[in-house]
């Protein structure tokens, strides 16, 4: 189902907005909320014309841009591959020759070679040229078991809004007369060869206050949308409603769930039966992660006292028993993480349950098998002290594609068998920067309430602890999203190799220690997230790794909000702030874009107690004259239909009104990733690092 997570990417019509609150009529910049309104676009264009020359005329910019372009378009990157039902490996690939990208396939035998032979399935550059459209590939949902027929999602300019077209992956062409859905924020999945479960904007305006669908219908092959049969209707006050199909390894649909998102984190799980839709008595803060060996596997984001389970637990339920008596589920414990652990990923193969488990933000992979009435696990032998990502899991057998990475270790890709083990290294990324002079350390800062908060420091081995090191601190702090170690060629080449220090803070709001770490920073407790960030900043200064003159910070989306809070609450700590596709107007956020869907994270400004907390940190309302604000850099995208560009525009307009110097760049396409293709990504990165160099190195 759609969960409108706000991340800088990286998983549909423009969003309907809830009725504007009274204060919007008092906001002189309310016109910025018209996404492509003339006055708003004129502002953005004028700001681009003022700001870009300040960065692009820097004598270092050309070299930074050339290096960034080389890195993001390199052809010797590790392809992200997926197992396909036809036995081949699929990959979506972009480089300088395929800026929009190609969807392609190869065999495992060929992939093992130094120069795999790829067959193109769909060429996005050619399609965009033929149709004179700015298509961005948003993925494909292929019908198991053979995965020949696929629902391909195409976005105009990178928006979350997509059109969906049926595509024949074997023949490499769209299906004549096949399924086709117009641009909307769909939730669509296969039931069988001739049936889709579709949640969409069936009639204009028939969406939730967050702009997502809430009516699920069955659409038969050859039917017009008007003939689809309704099976469930949620409420416009929901975040979204969609269908989830659980399949056996051979592709047969074993169960259909309706997932009704009451808010971002609370979801009702309902079973579709021959007698209608029946609610299952499952915790609303729980997530169905997969289906294996007749078991529905779930993670719990809250305690389940009636069943004796705790938040963070991984549990399993017998599907047949659940279908027979959905009012009385009988879960079984698979794994209970410790206080230092987090179940970061869950996947299923043909008969194995696979878990990426993190302990103090360091990963491992466990493979579980059912044994009698319980579960047994084995640990896969992979590099230690790394981040490990489950890239793909095969339901034809027990094979896995795993990614292993670290801050200074080039990423590697492994093929493993969840039952037999024996990981085999498939590919290694060539080193993109000289890491021999650097070291990684993990430190712990003490937050305002005494909580210990970990953070990673990547620094030169010969660093002089005199507070003069240019330092970039990154954090996110929301939506249970973990910031785990990873190899970044651009950070390495454009920052570390020039002598900079790179820091990642694992503040509350994230998922580094499971649901408890996230839940600790919700709503009325939101300031804990920001206090954690300030504690890390101050700890860096106290250790004399850096100083306010040399400390810069960066964050996107929810992390962009964090940057705004840092700007308004502790500007004295920072010399540079990169504010990427941010939230900023937190008093008005629920009526801007998809904002209503995030009330579960931040609280509701319409509720006095929650508004009182939001008012203490909302950056837009807390910008004031006469403060020691650094010259910030704000960036957004016109076509961001998730976190609306109005937030960034308002921030810039208010700073301008108050007389501050700042930089602003609005990409006229690109969606929430702030870039629709690799060239735009290279431009964004180049502008950021030129700004950071100007502010922290000079």
Protein Blocks (a to p, Z undefined) as FASTA:
>chain_A
ZZdddddehiadddddddddfklmmmmklmmmpmklmklmmmmmmmmmmmmmmmmmpmkl
mmmmmmmmmmmmpckbccdddddfkopacdddddfklmnopcddddfklmmpmbdcdddf
bdfklmmmmnopacddebjadddfklmaccddddehhiabdcdddddfknopacehiacd
dddddddddfblmbccddddfbghiacfkopafbdcdddehiafklpccfbdcdfkbmbd
cddddddfkopafbdcddddfblmlccdddddfkbccdddddfbbcdfbdeehiacdddf
bdcfknopaehiacdddfklmmmmmmlccdddfbdcdfkbccfbdcddfkbccddddeeh
iacddddddehjbccdddddddehiacddfbacfkbmcdcdddddfklccddddddfklg
opacfbdcddfbdfklgccdddddddfkopacdddddddfklccehpaccddddekpghi
acdddddfklmmmmmmnopacdddddehiamnojklmmmmgcjlmmmmmmmmmmmmmmmm
mnomacfklpccddehjlmmmmmmmmmmmmmlpcbdcdehiafblmlmmmgcjllmmmmm
nopfklmklmmmmmmmomklmgcehiacdcddddddfklckbgcklmmmmmmmmmmnopa
cdddddfbhijnopabfklmmmmmmmmmmmmmmmmmZZ
